[in-house]
């Protein structure tokens, strides 16, 4: 059984930083592209970053470009999302989504709150 676990969320002031972590059991994370999504109260799902299985290719939409960095640590089988200069609109539940072809996995998410 595949289990995806996100961690690292919390409360941070505007302008602050958080580092989210994604680990998985039951799959080899390096074999998967990994998306990070933010789910906001109206349940819209917004992609904030993507990293390829090799880690050489990344994607950021304009709202997170220059502030968020996604990376892999193959030794730890972990994907991290470093979020800097956080804004109130970055708040939400963050999900890690390993995917490959028709295989799609989701964790329970980690809450990020940005407030003074």
ZIPECOR-V151086 format. One record per backbone hydrogen bond with DSSP energy under -0.5 kcal/mol. NH is the residue of the N-H (numbers start at 1). CO is the residue of the C=O. If there is no record, write none. Layout:
NH/CO  NH/CO
This chain:
3/25  5/23  7/21  10/111  12/113  15/86  16/13  18/83  20/18  20/81  21/7  22/79  23/5  24/77  25/3  29/27  31/28  32/29  33/99  34/51  35/97  36/49  37/95  38/46  39/93  40/38  40/44  43/40  46/38  46/44  47/45  48/36  49/36  50/59  51/34  52/57  59/50  64/61  65/61  67/64  68/64  69/82  71/80  73/78  76/73  77/73  78/73  79/22  80/71  81/20  82/69  83/18  83/81  84/67  84/82  85/15  86/16  90/87  91/88  92/112  93/39  94/92  94/110  95/37  97/35  99/33  100/103  103/100  104/102  105/98  107/96  108/4  110/94  112/92  113/10  115/12  115/113
